[in-house]
């Protein structure tokens, strides 16, 4: 299955308070998302079997990946290995582009409508 959307057509979903995602493209092995975080919003500690990478488009993000914590700025990127606990906090209003491989089952439903 391959699916893509223009951002204007991508439905926003609130993942956690102040954290909104838009699924923009889905392939056989990757899912591309835009994540918007309001200043102070937190993505609480969690893990999943998917590899995850991200690129900071604007804003600043404090992210903990395993035992390491980083403060990231526009143009910075990160990678989260499968099954590694991670969490993030927006230090200001922030936009991140993220890729999951394989596609996260819950999040790919944003594009497939639950198919």
Secondary structure by P-SEA (a helix, b strand, c coil): cbbbbccccbbbbbccccbbbbbccccccbbbbbbbbccccccccccccbbbbbbbcbbbbbbbcccbbbbbcccccccccccccbbbbccccbbbbbbbccccccccccccccc
